[in-house]
Amino acid sequence: MRSRFTRKRYKLIVLATAVFLFLSGFTTAAAAPKGSVSTHAKGAALIDVESGRILYSYNGDKPMLIASLTKIMTAIVAIEHGKLTDKVKTSIRAAGKEGSSIYLQRGEEMSLQNMLYGLMLRSGNDAATAIAEHVGGTEEGFVHMMNEKAQMLGLSNSQFMNPSGLDAEGHYSSANDLAKLTAYALKNPVFKEIVKTKEKKAPNPNDSWDYLWRNKNKMLTMYEGADGVKTGYTKKSLRTLVSSATRNGQQLVAVTLNDGNDWQDHRKLLDFGFANFRLTEVTHKGQSINGYPLAVGRTLLYPFAEGEQQQLRSKLTLIDANSTAYKLGERGKLEWFIGEERIGSTPVFDPQSQRITLPEKPAWVIGDQSESAYGGLSSASFRRALTVTLSTLFGGKEAGGW
C-alpha cells in the first residue's frame, strides 16, 4: 500500500486538479469548417490542444476498445504522482506480463523516468505493470488512480481495468475522451518530451549493452511537425492511434480507433485541422477593457473556423469587493462567446495589480466543465486544494512539489 505521505500527496493533487477544472474557462463550440474530412475509423476525433476545442468527431463518444492508448493515462498518472528518479523494481507479475514488452527481468531495477520511455516508445506491458505497482502500491490501486483522473477530467465514456491496455471486460474509452486526455497530458513538459522522442538509450543492469528503444510511432517521420503520441493494437481492438503535430505555434491531436489505414487518415485529419481552424488571439494579458479601469489577466487563444470570429462577443462580470477573490487582486471575469456558445473566460485585474506581472500559467484543463469533476468537495477539502493551487500559481513552499 502507498505510504501516508503518498496518499496525502495524491489527495492534494486530486483536489487541486479539481480546482483547476473550476478555474479554467475553456469550453468547446460546434465546428463549422469549410470542406470536410472522413476516415476509415470506427471512431475518430481531432482536438486543438491550447483551447481543448473538438474540431472533428465521428462516433466520438462511443466507448470502444483502445489497446495501448491506455498507456497515455498510465504515463500522465505516473508522472504526476511518482518521482522520476525513483528506482522501480520489476516484480514477477510485471516480468511475466503478456503482449508487447521491453523484456524486463524479475528483480530488475530501472528509474521511473526510463520506465516511462519504455512504456511510451515500445509500449512495454511489463513496464506498465511495474510502474503501476510502484506508483500505486498495487496494480489495482493504480487503476483506481487512473479512473479517478478520468473522472476529474470529465472523461465520461472511459473506464480502465489495467495500466497496459490488454483487452478486459469493462476496459474502454472513446475518441473524444482520448483527445481530451492527450491534450491535457501534452501540457505536462515531461510527458511532451517523452512522446516526441524518436530513440532512447537506457542502462541495462543485466547485460553489457544498453537498452535502445526506437519509437513505434511512424508519424514522427511521416508528417511535418509531428511530435507524438501513441500506437496501439490488439486482436479485438485492431489498430488504434493517437498522434499530435505542431505547426505555426498550434498543436493538434488526432485520434482513430479501429482504423486499418490510420497513418494516412491521421495525415488527413491533421491537414484538415490546420487548414480550417487557425489558432488566433482573442485577447492578451494586460489588455485594457473599454470603459473600465481594468486589464485582462490571461491571454486567450482560440481556433476559429471561417466566419466565426465575426460573431465573437464578450461579457464582463464584476465580483463583490468584500469577497476573498477581490482581496487577492481579482476584479471579475471576462467571458467570450461565439453567438450563444461560450468559448472561454479570462480573469480581470486592476492594471496596477501585481497579479498582472506574474508569469502566465498554462490552461491545464480542456473541454467542457463537469460539475462532477469538482462537486461534492467539503469546504475543508476545498480550502486545502485551494492552498496548493495558490502556492503553485504564486510560489511558496508547495510550488515545487508538483
C-alpha positions in Angstrom: 0.0 0.0 0.0 1.1 3.6 -0.6 2.7 5.4 2.3 0.7 8.0 4.3 2.7 10.7 2.5 1.9 9.3 -0.9 -1.8 9.1 -0.1 -1.8 12.7 1.2 0.0 13.9 -1.8 -2.4 12.0 -4.1 -5.4 13.6 -2.4 -3.9 17.1 -2.7 -3.2 16.6 -6.4 -6.7 15.2 -6.9 -8.3 18.2 -5.2 -6.0 20.7 -6.8 -6.8 19.3 -10.3 -10.5 19.8 -9.4 -9.7 23.4 -8.6 -8.1 23.8 -11.9 -11.2 22.4 -13.5 -13.2 25.0 -11.6 -10.9 27.9 -12.5 -10.4 27.0 -16.2 -12.7 28.8 -18.6 -12.4 26.6 -21.7 -15.4 25.0 -23.4 -15.9 23.6 -26.9 -18.1 25.1 -29.6 -19.7 23.2 -32.6 -17.3 23.1 -35.5 -18.3 24.8 -38.7 -15.4 24.1 -41.1 -15.1 24.8 -44.8 -14.7 21.5 -46.5 -14.9 18.1 -44.9 -12.8 15.1 -43.9 -13.5 11.4 -43.4 -11.5 8.4 -42.2 -11.7 4.6 -42.2 -12.0 4.6 -38.4 -14.9 3.3 -36.4 -14.3 6.3 -34.0 -12.3 9.4 -34.6 -11.6 12.8 -33.1 -9.4 15.9 -33.7 -8.7 18.5 -30.9 -6.8 21.8 -30.6 -4.5 21.4 -27.6 -4.4 25.0 -26.5 -8.2 25.5 -26.3 -9.5 22.0 -25.9 -11.9 22.5 -28.8 -13.0 19.4 -30.6 -12.6 20.2 -34.3 -13.9 16.9 -35.7 -15.6 13.9 -34.2 -17.1 10.7 -35.7 -18.6 8.3 -33.1 -16.6 10.4 -30.7 -18.5 9.5 -27.6 -18.9 5.8 -28.4 -17.0 3.6 -25.8 -14.6 1.3 -27.7 -11.5 -0.9 -27.1 -8.4 1.3 -27.1 -5.5 -1.2 -26.7 -2.2 0.5 -25.7 -3.6 4.1 -26.0 -4.4 3.2 -22.3 -0.7 4.0 -21.6 -1.4 7.7 -22.2 -3.3 7.7 -18.9 -0.8 5.4 -17.3 2.0 7.8 -18.1 0.4 11.0 -17.0 -0.8 9.5 -13.7 2.7 8.1 -13.0 4.4 11.4 -13.9 2.0 13.4 -11.6 2.2 11.0 -8.7 5.6 9.4 -8.9 9.2 10.6 -8.6 11.2 10.3 -11.9 14.4 9.4 -10.2 12.9 6.6 -8.1 14.1 3.1 -8.8 11.2 0.8 -10.0 11.7 -2.8 -9.2 10.2 -5.4 -11.6 8.0 -8.0 -9.9 7.5 -11.5 -11.2 4.0 -10.4 -12.2 5.4 -7.5 -14.3 8.2 -9.6 -15.8 5.7 -12.2 -17.0 3.1 -9.8 -18.5 2.0 -11.0 -21.9 2.0 -8.9 -25.0 4.5 -6.2 -26.1 7.5 -5.9 -23.8 10.8 -4.2 -23.1 12.0 -7.5 -21.7 12.4 -6.6 -18.1 13.7 -9.4 -15.8 12.4 -10.3 -12.4 14.1 -8.1 -9.7 15.5 -5.7 -12.3 15.6 -2.0 -11.2 15.2 0.9 -13.5 14.4 4.6 -12.9 10.8 5.6 -13.3 11.8 8.0 -16.0 13.4 5.3 -18.1 10.5 3.0 -17.5 8.2 5.7 -18.9 10.3 5.8 -22.1 10.0 2.1 -22.4 6.3 2.4 -21.8 5.6 5.0 -24.4 8.2 4.3 -27.1 8.0 0.5 -27.1 4.6 0.0 -25.4 6.0 -2.3 -22.8 3.3 -4.1 -20.9 5.9 -5.2 -18.4 6.9 -1.6 -17.8 3.2 -0.6 -17.4 2.7 -3.2 -14.7 6.0 -2.3 -12.9 5.1 1.4 -13.0 1.6 0.7 -11.7 2.8 -1.4 -8.8 5.4 1.2 -7.8 3.3 4.3 -8.0 0.0 2.8 -6.9 1.3 0.3 -4.3 -0.5 -2.4 -6.3 -1.7 -2.6 -9.9 -5.3 -2.4 -8.6 -4.5 0.7 -6.6 -3.0 2.4 -9.6 -6.0 1.5 -11.8 -8.2 3.3 -9.2 -6.0 6.4 -9.6 -6.4 6.2 -13.4 -10.2 6.1 -13.0 -10.1 9.0 -10.5 -8.1 11.0 -13.0 -10.6 10.2 -15.8 -13.5 11.4 -13.6 -11.7 14.6 -12.7 -11.1 15.4 -16.4 -14.7 14.7 -17.3 -14.0 11.6 -19.4 -17.5 10.2 -19.1 -17.0 7.4 -21.7 -13.9 5.9 -20.2 -13.1 3.2 -17.7 -9.8 1.5 -17.0 -9.2 -2.1 -15.8 -5.4 -2.3 -16.2 -2.5 0.0 -17.0 -1.4 -1.7 -20.2 -4.5 -1.8 -22.4 -4.8 -5.5 -22.7 -8.4 -6.4 -23.6 -10.5 -6.8 -20.5 -14.2 -6.6 -19.8 -15.1 -3.1 -18.7 -11.9 -1.5 -20.1 -12.8 1.1 -22.7 -12.6 4.8 -23.8 -13.8 6.9 -26.7 -12.2 9.0 -29.4 -13.3 12.3 -27.8 -12.2 11.2 -24.3 -8.7 10.2 -25.6 -8.4 13.5 -27.5 -9.2 15.4 -24.3 -6.9 13.3 -22.2 -4.0 13.7 -24.6 -4.5 17.4 -24.8 -4.3 17.5 -21.0 -1.2 15.3 -20.9 0.6 17.4 -23.5 0.5 20.3 -21.1 3.0 18.4 -19.0 6.6 19.0 -20.2 7.8 15.6 -19.1 5.1 13.7 -21.0 5.5 16.0 -24.0 9.3 15.3 -24.1 8.9 11.5 -23.8 6.3 11.1 -26.6 8.2 13.1 -29.2 11.4 11.2 -28.6 12.4 9.0 -31.6 15.1 7.0 -29.9 16.2 6.4 -26.3 19.0 4.6 -24.6 18.8 3.3 -21.0 21.2 1.4 -18.8 20.8 -2.4 -18.7 21.9 -3.9 -15.4 21.9 -7.5 -16.7 24.0 -7.2 -19.9 27.0 -5.3 -21.2 24.8 -3.4 -23.8 22.3 -0.7 -23.1 18.7 -0.8 -23.9 17.9 1.0 -27.2 14.3 1.9 -27.8 13.0 3.3 -31.1 9.6 4.8 -31.1 6.9 2.8 -32.9 5.0 5.9 -33.9 5.8 6.3 -37.6 4.0 9.7 -37.7 7.2 11.2 -36.2 9.0 10.7 -39.5 6.0 10.7 -41.9 4.4 14.0 -41.0 5.9 17.5 -40.8 5.7 18.9 -37.3 4.6 15.5 -35.7 5.5 15.3 -32.0 3.8 12.2 -30.5 1.8 10.3 -29.2 1.0 6.5 -29.1 0.2 3.5 -31.2 -2.0 0.5 -30.1 -3.2 -2.8 -31.3 -4.9 -6.0 -30.0 -6.7 -8.7 -32.0 -10.0 -7.3 -30.7 -9.4 -3.5 -30.8 -7.5 -3.7 -34.1 -5.4 -0.6 -35.0 -5.6 2.4 -32.7 -3.6 5.6 -32.9 -3.2 9.0 -31.2 -0.9 11.4 -33.0 0.0 15.1 -32.4 1.6 17.7 -34.6 2.6 21.4 -34.2 2.6 24.0 -36.9 2.9 27.8 -36.6 2.6 27.5 -32.8 -0.6 25.4 -32.9 -0.7 21.8 -31.7 -3.4 19.4 -32.8 -4.2 15.9 -31.6 -5.8 13.2 -33.9 -7.4 10.0 -32.6 -8.6 7.0 -34.6 -10.0 3.7 -33.2 -10.3 0.5 -35.2 -8.7 2.0 -38.4 -6.9 -0.1 -40.9 -5.5 2.9 -42.7 -4.6 5.1 -39.7 -1.3 6.6 -40.9 -3.0 8.1 -44.0 -6.1 9.1 -42.0 -4.1 11.0 -39.4 -2.3 13.0 -42.1 -5.8 13.9 -43.5 -7.2 14.8 -40.1 -4.2 17.0 -39.1 -4.1 18.7 -42.5 -7.9 19.4 -42.2 -7.4 20.9 -38.7 -4.5 23.2 -39.7 -6.3 24.3 -42.8 -9.7 25.1 -41.3 -9.0 26.2 -37.7 -6.2 28.7 -37.3 -5.3 29.4 -33.7 -6.0 33.2 -33.2 -5.6 35.5 -30.2 -8.9 36.6 -28.7 -7.3 38.8 -26.0 -3.9 39.2 -24.4 -2.7 39.6 -20.9 -2.7 43.2 -19.8 -5.1 44.4 -22.5 -7.3 47.3 -21.2 -11.1 46.9 -21.0 -13.0 49.7 -22.7 -14.9 51.8 -20.2 -13.4 50.2 -17.1 -10.1 50.7 -15.2 -9.3 47.0 -15.6 -7.0 44.8 -17.5 -7.2 41.2 -18.9 -5.4 38.7 -16.7 -4.6 36.0 -19.1 -4.0 35.6 -22.9 -6.8 33.6 -24.6 -6.3 31.9 -27.9 -8.9 30.0 -29.9 -9.1 28.1 -33.2 -11.8 29.8 -35.2 -13.5 28.3 -38.3 -14.2 30.6 -41.2 -16.7 33.3 -40.3 -16.7 32.6 -36.5 -14.5 35.4 -35.4 -17.0 37.9 -36.8 -19.6 36.5 -34.3 -17.3 36.9 -31.3 -18.6 38.9 -28.3 -17.7 39.3 -24.7 -19.4 39.7 -21.3 -17.8 41.3 -18.2 -18.9 40.2 -14.8 -17.6 42.0 -11.7 -17.2 40.4 -8.3 -18.1 41.6 -4.8 -15.5 43.9 -3.3 -15.8 42.0 0.0 -15.0 38.7 -1.5 -11.7 36.7 -0.9 -11.0 36.8 -4.7 -11.3 40.6 -4.7 -8.8 40.8 -1.8 -6.4 38.6 -3.8 -6.5 41.2 -6.6 -9.2 39.8 -8.9 -11.9 42.1 -10.1 -14.1 39.8 -12.1 -14.1 37.7 -15.3 -14.4 38.4 -19.0 -16.3 35.6 -20.8 -16.1 35.1 -24.6 -18.8 33.8 -26.9 -19.4 32.8 -30.5 -23.1 33.6 -30.8 -24.5 31.9 -27.7 -21.7 29.4 -27.3 -19.2 30.2 -24.6 -15.7 29.5 -25.7 -13.6 30.7 -22.8 -13.0 33.2 -20.0 -10.2 35.3 -18.5 -9.8 36.9 -15.1 -9.6 40.7 -15.0 -7.5 42.7 -12.5 -6.6 46.2 -11.6 -3.9 47.4 -14.1 -1.6 48.1 -11.2 -2.1 44.7 -9.6 0.9 42.5 -9.0 -1.1 39.7 -10.5 -0.7 41.2 -14.0 3.1 40.9 -13.7 3.2 37.2 -12.8 4.1 34.6 -15.5 1.1 33.1 -17.2 0.2 29.5 -16.2 -1.0 27.0 -18.8 -4.6 26.1 -19.0 -4.3 22.6 -17.6 -7.9 21.7 -18.2 -9.6 21.2 -21.6 -13.1 20.5 -22.7 -16.4 21.3 -21.0 -16.6 21.9 -17.3 -18.0 19.0 -15.5 -19.8 19.5 -12.2 -18.9 16.0 -11.1 -15.2 17.0 -11.5 -15.3 19.4 -8.6 -18.7 18.9 -7.0 -19.0 17.3 -3.6 -15.9 18.7 -2.1 -16.1 19.6 1.5 -15.2 23.2 2.4 -12.1 22.0 4.3 -11.0 19.9 1.3 -11.6 22.8 -1.0 -9.5 25.1 1.2 -6.6 22.6 1.2 -6.8 22.2 -2.6 -7.0 26.0 -3.0 -3.9 26.4 -0.8 -1.9 24.1 -3.0 -3.3 25.8 -6.1 -2.4 29.3 -4.9 1.0 28.2 -3.9 1.5 26.8 -7.4 0.3 29.9 -9.0 2.2 32.4 -6.8 5.1 30.5 -5.4 5.8 29.2 -1.9 6.9 26.0 -0.2 4.3 23.9 -2.1 5.2 25.2 -5.5 8.0 22.8 -6.2 6.0 19.7 -5.3 4.0 19.4 -8.4 
